[in-house]
Amino acid sequence: MGIGYDQAHAQRPCGTKERIDLHLVTAIIKPHRLEDVTAALRDGGVGGVTVSEVQGFGRQGGHSEMYRGSEYHVDYLPKMRLEVICDDTDAATIASLIADTARTAKIGDGKIWITDIVGVVRIRTAEVGGDAR
């Protein structure tokens, strides 16, 4: 069996409380801004990003569309979700980079939030903590 979260913590030297100073920067952006944002992240030295197609609504709400002469209300709008694991010291810079690149100054530009990461395990090598980034 592979290494699990509890096993990763068990590998710390006895008596130490290793602090993992990693954060997850998550952003929801408009789909047409994805390529510009990922290019800016690459140029900014970000080594990896996870991208997912998502749907949702916020203040923007849905919108109406015409299809074959009938009007339909679409509740969920397509968005892109980006996730970047980074050091504590880089989180605010990455969030600002995403915001500056994704901003259109129109409703529906998206949201960014930063969360603490409690533990990380690289599946291939079983590295844990900051080494697993």
Rosetta constraint file for C-alpha pairs under 8 A:
AtomPair CA 2 CA 126 HARMONIC 7.87 0.50
AtomPair CA 3 CA 7 HARMONIC 5.79 0.50
AtomPair CA 3 CA 8 HARMONIC 6.58 0.50
AtomPair CA 3 CA 121 HARMONIC 7.92 0.50
AtomPair CA 3 CA 126 HARMONIC 6.45 0.50
AtomPair CA 4 CA 8 HARMONIC 6.13 0.50
AtomPair CA 4 CA 121 HARMONIC 7.75 0.50
AtomPair CA 5 CA 9 HARMONIC 6.52 0.50
AtomPair CA 5 CA 119 HARMONIC 7.01 0.50
AtomPair CA 5 CA 120 HARMONIC 7.74 0.50
AtomPair CA 5 CA 121 HARMONIC 7.34 0.50
AtomPair CA 6 CA 10 HARMONIC 6.21 0.50
AtomPair CA 7 CA 11 HARMONIC 6.42 0.50
AtomPair CA 8 CA 12 HARMONIC 7.50 0.50
AtomPair CA 8 CA 121 HARMONIC 7.24 0.50
AtomPair CA 8 CA 128 HARMONIC 6.08 0.50
AtomPair CA 12 CA 16 HARMONIC 6.79 0.50
AtomPair CA 12 CA 17 HARMONIC 7.85 0.50
AtomPair CA 12 CA 18 HARMONIC 7.17 0.50
AtomPair CA 20 CA 117 HARMONIC 7.37 0.50
AtomPair CA 20 CA 118 HARMONIC 6.85 0.50
AtomPair CA 20 CA 119 HARMONIC 7.02 0.50
AtomPair CA 20 CA 129 HARMONIC 5.96 0.50
AtomPair CA 20 CA 130 HARMONIC 6.42 0.50
AtomPair CA 21 CA 87 HARMONIC 5.97 0.50
AtomPair CA 21 CA 88 HARMONIC 5.28 0.50
AtomPair CA 21 CA 116 HARMONIC 7.84 0.50
AtomPair CA 21 CA 117 HARMONIC 7.64 0.50
AtomPair CA 21 CA 130 HARMONIC 7.57 0.50
AtomPair CA 22 CA 85 HARMONIC 6.77 0.50
AtomPair CA 22 CA 86 HARMONIC 5.57 0.50
AtomPair CA 22 CA 87 HARMONIC 4.60 0.50
AtomPair CA 22 CA 88 HARMONIC 5.24 0.50
AtomPair CA 22 CA 116 HARMONIC 6.40 0.50
AtomPair CA 22 CA 117 HARMONIC 5.53 0.50
AtomPair CA 22 CA 118 HARMONIC 7.96 0.50
AtomPair CA 22 CA 130 HARMONIC 7.04 0.50
AtomPair CA 23 CA 85 HARMONIC 5.73 0.50
AtomPair CA 23 CA 86 HARMONIC 5.47 0.50
AtomPair CA 23 CA 87 HARMONIC 6.12 0.50
AtomPair CA 23 CA 88 HARMONIC 5.78 0.50
AtomPair CA 23 CA 91 HARMONIC 6.55 0.50
AtomPair CA 23 CA 114 HARMONIC 6.52 0.50
AtomPair CA 23 CA 115 HARMONIC 5.56 0.50
AtomPair CA 23 CA 116 HARMONIC 4.62 0.50
AtomPair CA 23 CA 117 HARMONIC 5.21 0.50
AtomPair CA 24 CA 83 HARMONIC 6.59 0.50
AtomPair CA 24 CA 84 HARMONIC 5.63 0.50
AtomPair CA 24 CA 85 HARMONIC 4.62 0.50
AtomPair CA 24 CA 86 HARMONIC 6.47 0.50
AtomPair CA 24 CA 91 HARMONIC 7.71 0.50
AtomPair CA 24 CA 114 HARMONIC 5.64 0.50
AtomPair CA 24 CA 115 HARMONIC 5.24 0.50
AtomPair CA 24 CA 116 HARMONIC 6.34 0.50
AtomPair CA 24 CA 117 HARMONIC 6.41 0.50
AtomPair CA 25 CA 82 HARMONIC 7.94 0.50
AtomPair CA 25 CA 83 HARMONIC 5.65 0.50
AtomPair CA 25 CA 84 HARMONIC 5.16 0.50
AtomPair CA 25 CA 85 HARMONIC 6.43 0.50
AtomPair CA 25 CA 86 HARMONIC 7.56 0.50
AtomPair CA 25 CA 91 HARMONIC 6.49 0.50
AtomPair CA 25 CA 94 HARMONIC 7.52 0.50
AtomPair CA 25 CA 95 HARMONIC 6.66 0.50
AtomPair CA 25 CA 112 HARMONIC 7.09 0.50
AtomPair CA 25 CA 113 HARMONIC 5.96 0.50
AtomPair CA 25 CA 114 HARMONIC 4.56 0.50
AtomPair CA 25 CA 115 HARMONIC 6.65 0.50
AtomPair CA 26 CA 81 HARMONIC 6.97 0.50
AtomPair CA 26 CA 82 HARMONIC 5.61 0.50
AtomPair CA 26 CA 83 HARMONIC 4.56 0.50
AtomPair CA 26 CA 84 HARMONIC 6.61 0.50
AtomPair CA 26 CA 112 HARMONIC 5.61 0.50
AtomPair CA 26 CA 113 HARMONIC 5.42 0.50
AtomPair CA 26 CA 114 HARMONIC 6.28 0.50
AtomPair CA 27 CA 80 HARMONIC 7.96 0.50
AtomPair CA 27 CA 81 HARMONIC 5.56 0.50
AtomPair CA 27 CA 82 HARMONIC 5.12 0.50
AtomPair CA 27 CA 83 HARMONIC 6.58 0.50
AtomPair CA 27 CA 98 HARMONIC 7.67 0.50
AtomPair CA 27 CA 110 HARMONIC 7.24 0.50
AtomPair CA 27 CA 111 HARMONIC 5.67 0.50
AtomPair CA 27 CA 112 HARMONIC 4.24 0.50
AtomPair CA 27 CA 113 HARMONIC 6.52 0.50
AtomPair CA 28 CA 79 HARMONIC 6.38 0.50
AtomPair CA 28 CA 80 HARMONIC 5.55 0.50
AtomPair CA 28 CA 81 HARMONIC 4.57 0.50
AtomPair CA 28 CA 82 HARMONIC 6.51 0.50
AtomPair CA 28 CA 110 HARMONIC 5.03 0.50
AtomPair CA 28 CA 111 HARMONIC 5.29 0.50
AtomPair CA 28 CA 112 HARMONIC 6.43 0.50
AtomPair CA 29 CA 33 HARMONIC 6.93 0.50
AtomPair CA 29 CA 34 HARMONIC 7.30 0.50
AtomPair CA 29 CA 79 HARMONIC 5.72 0.50
AtomPair CA 29 CA 80 HARMONIC 5.31 0.50
AtomPair CA 29 CA 81 HARMONIC 6.55 0.50
AtomPair CA 29 CA 82 HARMONIC 7.96 0.50
AtomPair CA 29 CA 102 HARMONIC 6.57 0.50
AtomPair CA 29 CA 109 HARMONIC 5.83 0.50
AtomPair CA 29 CA 110 HARMONIC 4.74 0.50
AtomPair CA 29 CA 111 HARMONIC 6.97 0.50
AtomPair CA 30 CA 34 HARMONIC 7.10 0.50
AtomPair CA 30 CA 78 HARMONIC 7.53 0.50
AtomPair CA 30 CA 79 HARMONIC 5.12 0.50
AtomPair CA 30 CA 80 HARMONIC 6.17 0.50
AtomPair CA 30 CA 102 HARMONIC 7.47 0.50
AtomPair CA 30 CA 108 HARMONIC 7.30 0.50
AtomPair CA 30 CA 109 HARMONIC 6.01 0.50
AtomPair CA 30 CA 110 HARMONIC 6.83 0.50
AtomPair CA 31 CA 78 HARMONIC 7.09 0.50
AtomPair CA 31 CA 79 HARMONIC 5.39 0.50
AtomPair CA 31 CA 80 HARMONIC 5.44 0.50
AtomPair CA 33 CA 37 HARMONIC 6.16 0.50
AtomPair CA 33 CA 101 HARMONIC 7.66 0.50
AtomPair CA 33 CA 102 HARMONIC 5.58 0.50
AtomPair CA 34 CA 38 HARMONIC 6.10 0.50
AtomPair CA 34 CA 80 HARMONIC 7.17 0.50
AtomPair CA 34 CA 102 HARMONIC 7.73 0.50
AtomPair CA 35 CA 39 HARMONIC 6.03 0.50
AtomPair CA 36 CA 40 HARMONIC 6.15 0.50
AtomPair CA 36 CA 101 HARMONIC 6.73 0.50
AtomPair CA 36 CA 102 HARMONIC 7.61 0.50
AtomPair CA 37 CA 41 HARMONIC 6.18 0.50
AtomPair CA 37 CA 97 HARMONIC 7.97 0.50
AtomPair CA 37 CA 98 HARMONIC 5.97 0.50
AtomPair CA 37 CA 101 HARMONIC 5.60 0.50
AtomPair CA 37 CA 102 HARMONIC 6.23 0.50
AtomPair CA 38 CA 42 HARMONIC 6.20 0.50
AtomPair CA 38 CA 49 HARMONIC 7.88 0.50
AtomPair CA 39 CA 43 HARMONIC 6.13 0.50
AtomPair CA 40 CA 44 HARMONIC 5.97 0.50
AtomPair CA 40 CA 97 HARMONIC 7.18 0.50
AtomPair CA 40 CA 98 HARMONIC 7.73 0.50
AtomPair CA 40 CA 101 HARMONIC 7.22 0.50
AtomPair CA 41 CA 45 HARMONIC 6.45 0.50
AtomPair CA 41 CA 46 HARMONIC 5.34 0.50
AtomPair CA 41 CA 94 HARMONIC 7.46 0.50
AtomPair CA 41 CA 97 HARMONIC 7.24 0.50
AtomPair CA 41 CA 98 HARMONIC 7.48 0.50
AtomPair CA 42 CA 46 HARMONIC 5.26 0.50
AtomPair CA 42 CA 47 HARMONIC 6.91 0.50
AtomPair CA 48 CA 84 HARMONIC 6.70 0.50
AtomPair CA 48 CA 85 HARMONIC 7.92 0.50
AtomPair CA 49 CA 82 HARMONIC 6.55 0.50
AtomPair CA 49 CA 83 HARMONIC 5.67 0.50
AtomPair CA 49 CA 84 HARMONIC 5.00 0.50
AtomPair CA 49 CA 85 HARMONIC 7.72 0.50
AtomPair CA 50 CA 81 HARMONIC 7.96 0.50
AtomPair CA 50 CA 82 HARMONIC 5.59 0.50
AtomPair CA 50 CA 83 HARMONIC 5.07 0.50
AtomPair CA 50 CA 84 HARMONIC 6.64 0.50
AtomPair CA 51 CA 80 HARMONIC 6.80 0.50
AtomPair CA 51 CA 81 HARMONIC 5.59 0.50
AtomPair CA 51 CA 82 HARMONIC 4.68 0.50
AtomPair CA 51 CA 83 HARMONIC 6.61 0.50
AtomPair CA 52 CA 80 HARMONIC 5.78 0.50
AtomPair CA 52 CA 81 HARMONIC 5.07 0.50
AtomPair CA 52 CA 82 HARMONIC 6.64 0.50
AtomPair CA 53 CA 78 HARMONIC 7.22 0.50
AtomPair CA 53 CA 79 HARMONIC 6.17 0.50
AtomPair CA 53 CA 80 HARMONIC 4.82 0.50
AtomPair CA 53 CA 81 HARMONIC 6.29 0.50
AtomPair CA 54 CA 78 HARMONIC 5.99 0.50
AtomPair CA 54 CA 79 HARMONIC 5.25 0.50
AtomPair CA 54 CA 80 HARMONIC 5.68 0.50
AtomPair CA 54 CA 81 HARMONIC 6.47 0.50
AtomPair CA 55 CA 76 HARMONIC 5.45 0.50
AtomPair CA 55 CA 77 HARMONIC 5.25 0.50
AtomPair CA 55 CA 78 HARMONIC 4.53 0.50
AtomPair CA 55 CA 79 HARMONIC 5.53 0.50
AtomPair CA 55 CA 80 HARMONIC 7.99 0.50
AtomPair CA 56 CA 75 HARMONIC 7.74 0.50
AtomPair CA 56 CA 76 HARMONIC 4.59 0.50
AtomPair CA 56 CA 77 HARMONIC 5.38 0.50
AtomPair CA 56 CA 78 HARMONIC 6.79 0.50
AtomPair CA 56 CA 79 HARMONIC 7.22 0.50
AtomPair CA 57 CA 61 HARMONIC 5.06 0.50
AtomPair CA 57 CA 62 HARMONIC 6.50 0.50
AtomPair CA 57 CA 75 HARMONIC 7.01 0.50
AtomPair CA 57 CA 76 HARMONIC 5.45 0.50
AtomPair CA 57 CA 77 HARMONIC 6.10 0.50
AtomPair CA 58 CA 108 HARMONIC 7.52 0.50
AtomPair CA 59 CA 107 HARMONIC 7.74 0.50
AtomPair CA 59 CA 108 HARMONIC 7.46 0.50
AtomPair CA 60 CA 107 HARMONIC 6.05 0.50
AtomPair CA 60 CA 108 HARMONIC 5.55 0.50
AtomPair CA 61 CA 75 HARMONIC 6.64 0.50
AtomPair CA 61 CA 76 HARMONIC 7.52 0.50
AtomPair CA 61 CA 77 HARMONIC 7.99 0.50
AtomPair CA 62 CA 73 HARMONIC 6.95 0.50
AtomPair CA 62 CA 74 HARMONIC 5.27 0.50
AtomPair CA 62 CA 75 HARMONIC 4.20 0.50
AtomPair CA 62 CA 76 HARMONIC 5.74 0.50
AtomPair CA 62 CA 77 HARMONIC 6.31 0.50
AtomPair CA 63 CA 73 HARMONIC 5.76 0.50
AtomPair CA 63 CA 74 HARMONIC 5.33 0.50
AtomPair CA 63 CA 75 HARMONIC 6.70 0.50
AtomPair CA 64 CA 71 HARMONIC 6.51 0.50
AtomPair CA 64 CA 72 HARMONIC 5.46 0.50
AtomPair CA 64 CA 73 HARMONIC 4.30 0.50
AtomPair CA 64 CA 74 HARMONIC 5.87 0.50
AtomPair CA 65 CA 71 HARMONIC 5.59 0.50
AtomPair CA 65 CA 72 HARMONIC 5.25 0.50
AtomPair CA 65 CA 73 HARMONIC 6.34 0.50
AtomPair CA 65 CA 74 HARMONIC 7.20 0.50
AtomPair CA 66 CA 70 HARMONIC 5.46 0.50
AtomPair CA 66 CA 71 HARMONIC 4.43 0.50
AtomPair CA 66 CA 72 HARMONIC 6.15 0.50
AtomPair CA 67 CA 71 HARMONIC 6.33 0.50
AtomPair CA 67 CA 72 HARMONIC 7.23 0.50
AtomPair CA 85 CA 133 HARMONIC 6.86 0.50
AtomPair CA 86 CA 90 HARMONIC 6.19 0.50
AtomPair CA 86 CA 91 HARMONIC 6.19 0.50
AtomPair CA 86 CA 133 HARMONIC 7.50 0.50
AtomPair CA 87 CA 91 HARMONIC 6.50 0.50
AtomPair CA 90 CA 94 HARMONIC 6.14 0.50
AtomPair CA 91 CA 95 HARMONIC 6.15 0.50
AtomPair CA 91 CA 114 HARMONIC 7.19 0.50
AtomPair CA 92 CA 96 HARMONIC 6.12 0.50
AtomPair CA 93 CA 97 HARMONIC 6.10 0.50
AtomPair CA 94 CA 98 HARMONIC 6.20 0.50
AtomPair CA 95 CA 99 HARMONIC 6.13 0.50
AtomPair CA 95 CA 112 HARMONIC 6.72 0.50
AtomPair CA 95 CA 113 HARMONIC 7.87 0.50
AtomPair CA 95 CA 114 HARMONIC 7.96 0.50
AtomPair CA 96 CA 100 HARMONIC 5.94 0.50
AtomPair CA 97 CA 101 HARMONIC 6.15 0.50
AtomPair CA 98 CA 102 HARMONIC 5.86 0.50
AtomPair CA 99 CA 103 HARMONIC 5.76 0.50
AtomPair CA 99 CA 112 HARMONIC 7.62 0.50
AtomPair CA 102 CA 109 HARMONIC 6.94 0.50
AtomPair CA 103 CA 109 HARMONIC 6.01 0.50
AtomPair CA 104 CA 109 HARMONIC 6.47 0.50
AtomPair CA 105 CA 109 HARMONIC 7.11 0.50
AtomPair CA 119 CA 128 HARMONIC 7.35 0.50
AtomPair CA 119 CA 129 HARMONIC 5.85 0.50
AtomPair CA 120 CA 128 HARMONIC 5.53 0.50
AtomPair CA 120 CA 129 HARMONIC 5.13 0.50
AtomPair CA 120 CA 130 HARMONIC 7.49 0.50
AtomPair CA 120 CA 132 HARMONIC 6.12 0.50
AtomPair CA 120 CA 133 HARMONIC 7.34 0.50
AtomPair CA 121 CA 126 HARMONIC 5.94 0.50
AtomPair CA 121 CA 127 HARMONIC 5.68 0.50
AtomPair CA 121 CA 128 HARMONIC 4.52 0.50
AtomPair CA 121 CA 129 HARMONIC 6.65 0.50
AtomPair CA 121 CA 132 HARMONIC 5.61 0.50
AtomPair CA 122 CA 126 HARMONIC 5.17 0.50
AtomPair CA 122 CA 127 HARMONIC 5.22 0.50
AtomPair CA 122 CA 128 HARMONIC 6.41 0.50
AtomPair CA 122 CA 132 HARMONIC 4.81 0.50
AtomPair CA 122 CA 133 HARMONIC 7.37 0.50
AtomPair CA 123 CA 127 HARMONIC 7.58 0.50
AtomPair CA 126 CA 132 HARMONIC 7.79 0.50
AtomPair CA 127 CA 131 HARMONIC 5.91 0.50
AtomPair CA 127 CA 132 HARMONIC 4.98 0.50
AtomPair CA 128 CA 132 HARMONIC 5.02 0.50
AtomPair CA 129 CA 133 HARMONIC 7.33 0.50
